Amino acid sequence: MLIGQKTEQKELKQIYYDAISNLPHLLTTKTDDYYFGAEVFRAWAADIENGKFDELNPEEINWWFMYHVYVCNLATNDSCCHEFLKRAQELNPDDNGKDLEALGGGFNVTLDTL
């Protein structure tokens, strides 16, 4: 049950339009505590490149929280926009072999790889 009276009536067409129009903002928001969109992956890569995992033992790592969630998100993004990414790969064939799996960075990543 909603509280109060309905304040406006929007057509479904407008709701979809507003949602799509708001994507650039949602995908670029960055605060001191949170990142959204591509910035999440840039921060994650920077952590790895800056040695976040260098001094950790495998027992100390929460693999899901610190690594697998990002791989899962990348895989989900791939399946959600498969045709777009397929076309991008066709137009950029020189990037073949640089994906996470080819680099040993999938779900079975090791600390040595990181």
C-alpha positions in Angstrom: 0.0 0.0 0.0 1.3 3.4 -0.9 1.1 6.4 1.4 -0.9 9.4 0.2 -2.6 10.1 -3.1 -1.0 9.6 -6.5 0.7 12.9 -7.4 1.0 12.4 -11.1 0.1 9.9 -13.9 2.8 9.1 -16.4 2.6 7.1 -19.5 4.7 4.0 -19.6 6.4 5.5 -22.7 7.6 8.5 -20.6 8.8 6.2 -17.7 11.0 4.3 -20.1 12.2 7.6 -21.7 13.1 9.1 -18.3 14.9 5.9 -17.3 17.1 5.9 -20.4 17.7 9.6 -20.2 18.9 9.2 -16.6 21.5 6.5 -17.5 24.4 8.9 -18.2 24.0 10.3 -14.7 23.7 6.9 -13.1 26.6 5.5 -14.9 29.0 8.3 -14.1 28.2 9.1 -10.4 31.1 8.9 -8.1 31.2 9.8 -4.4 33.8 9.3 -1.7 32.3 5.9 -0.8 30.7 4.6 -4.0 31.5 4.3 -7.7 29.0 3.5 -10.5 29.3 2.4 -14.1 32.8 2.0 -15.7 34.4 3.9 -12.8 33.8 0.8 -10.6 36.0 -1.3 -12.9 38.7 1.5 -13.1 38.9 1.7 -9.3 39.1 -2.1 -9.1 41.8 -2.3 -11.7 43.7 0.5 -9.9 43.5 -1.4 -6.6 45.0 -4.5 -8.3 47.7 -2.5 -10.1 48.6 -0.6 -7.0 49.3 -3.8 -5.0 46.1 -4.3 -3.0 46.6 -8.1 -3.1 50.4 -8.2 -2.9 50.7 -8.8 0.8 47.6 -11.0 1.3 47.4 -14.7 1.8 44.6 -16.7 0.1 43.0 -17.3 3.5 42.7 -13.6 4.1 40.8 -12.9 0.9 37.0 -12.7 0.7 37.2 -13.7 -3.0 33.5 -12.9 -3.7 33.7 -9.4 -2.2 37.1 -8.5 -3.5 37.2 -10.1 -6.9 34.4 -12.5 -8.1 31.7 -9.9 -7.9 33.5 -7.8 -10.5 34.0 -10.8 -12.8 30.3 -11.7 -12.4 29.3 -8.1 -13.2 31.4 -8.1 -16.3 29.9 -11.5 -17.4 26.4 -10.2 -16.7 27.1 -7.0 -18.7 28.3 -9.1 -21.6 25.2 -11.2 -21.7 22.9 -8.2 -21.4 24.3 -6.4 -24.3 25.7 -9.3 -26.3 24.9 -8.0 -29.8 26.5 -4.6 -29.0 29.7 -6.2 -27.6 29.8 -8.7 -30.5 29.7 -5.8 -33.0 32.4 -3.9 -31.0 34.6 -7.0 -31.1 34.1 -7.3 -34.8 35.2 -3.7 -35.3 38.2 -4.2 -32.9 39.6 -7.6 -33.7 43.1 -6.6 -32.4 41.8 -6.8 -28.8 41.1 -10.6 -29.1 43.0 -12.5 -26.4 43.1 -9.6 -23.9 39.9 -10.6 -22.0 40.0 -11.7 -18.4 39.9 -15.4 -19.2 42.8 -15.2 -21.7 44.8 -13.3 -19.1 44.1 -15.8 -16.4 41.8 -13.4 -14.5 38.5 -15.3 -14.5 36.9 -17.0 -11.5 40.0 -19.2 -10.9 42.4 -16.3 -10.6 45.4 -16.8 -8.4 47.3 -14.3 -6.2 50.3 -14.6 -8.5 48.2 -13.5 -11.5 46.9 -10.5 -9.6 
